[in-house]
Amino acid sequence: MTMRWMVAVIIVLMVAGCSKLTMKNYNKLKAGMNYNEVVNTIGSPDKCSDMLGMRNCVWGDEKSSVTITFAGDRVLVFSANNIH
């Protein structure tokens, strides 16, 4: 019984601590940051698309998300939807 309890606690802690997609971290984003700085701040994107030297990346899902457009390797614009 003790082993199951420990595994359950570890899983809960991993799930609770996984997301870096918070308003606190979103507020750390700045135009001009490079891609690696953004990933270190809010984690890896869930999807990206590239076109003509621009990269558009999305973190999150349809309920809450952050969208960032990079020009080259630098943040050009970013926006949030329902981030807490």
C-alpha positions as CSV (number, residue, x, y, z in Angstrom):
1,M,0.0,0.0,0.0
2,T,2.8,2.4,0.8
3,M,4.4,2.0,-2.7
4,R,1.1,2.8,-4.4
5,W,0.7,5.9,-2.3
6,M,4.2,7.1,-3.2
7,V,3.6,6.5,-6.9
8,A,0.3,8.4,-6.7
9,V,2.0,11.4,-5.0
10,I,4.8,11.5,-7.5
11,I,2.3,11.5,-10.4
12,V,0.3,14.3,-8.8
13,L,3.4,16.4,-8.2
14,M,4.6,15.8,-11.8
15,V,1.3,16.8,-13.3
16,A,0.9,19.8,-11.0
17,G,4.4,21.1,-11.7
18,C,4.6,20.4,-15.4
19,S,3.0,23.5,-16.8
20,K,5.1,26.7,-17.1
21,L,2.2,28.3,-18.9
22,T,1.1,30.8,-16.2
23,M,0.4,34.5,-16.2
24,K,3.5,35.0,-14.1
25,N,5.7,33.4,-16.7
26,Y,3.7,35.0,-19.6
27,N,4.5,38.4,-18.1
28,K,8.2,37.6,-18.4
29,L,8.0,37.5,-22.2
30,K,9.5,40.4,-24.1
31,A,9.8,41.3,-27.7
32,G,13.2,40.5,-28.9
33,M,13.7,37.4,-26.7
34,N,15.2,34.4,-28.6
35,Y,13.4,31.1,-29.1
36,N,15.5,29.3,-26.4
37,E,14.8,32.1,-23.8
38,V,11.0,31.7,-24.5
39,V,11.2,27.9,-24.1
40,N,13.1,28.3,-20.8
41,T,10.4,30.6,-19.6
42,I,7.2,28.9,-20.7
43,G,8.3,25.5,-21.9
44,S,8.3,23.8,-25.3
45,P,5.5,24.8,-27.7
46,D,2.7,22.4,-28.6
47,K,2.9,23.3,-32.3
48,C,4.8,25.6,-34.6
49,S,4.5,26.5,-38.3
50,D,7.2,28.2,-40.4
51,M,6.7,30.5,-43.4
52,L,9.1,33.0,-45.1
53,G,11.4,33.4,-42.1
54,M,8.6,33.7,-39.6
55,R,7.7,31.0,-37.1
56,N,4.3,31.0,-35.3
57,C,4.2,28.8,-32.2
58,V,1.3,27.9,-29.9
59,W,1.5,26.8,-26.3
60,G,-1.6,25.3,-24.7
61,D,-4.9,24.3,-26.2
62,E,-8.3,25.9,-27.2
63,K,-9.1,26.6,-23.5
64,S,-6.0,28.6,-22.7
65,S,-3.0,29.3,-24.8
66,V,-0.1,31.6,-25.7
67,T,0.7,32.4,-29.4
68,I,4.1,33.8,-30.3
69,T,5.4,34.9,-33.7
70,F,9.1,34.9,-34.2
71,A,11.0,36.8,-36.9
72,G,14.1,34.7,-37.4
73,D,14.9,33.6,-33.9
74,R,13.4,36.6,-32.0
75,V,10.0,37.3,-30.6
76,L,8.1,39.8,-32.8
77,V,4.6,39.7,-31.2
78,F,2.8,37.5,-28.6
79,S,-0.6,37.1,-27.1
80,A,-2.4,35.1,-24.5
81,N,-5.9,33.6,-24.3
82,N,-7.4,32.8,-20.9
83,I,-4.1,32.4,-19.0
84,H,-4.2,32.5,-15.2
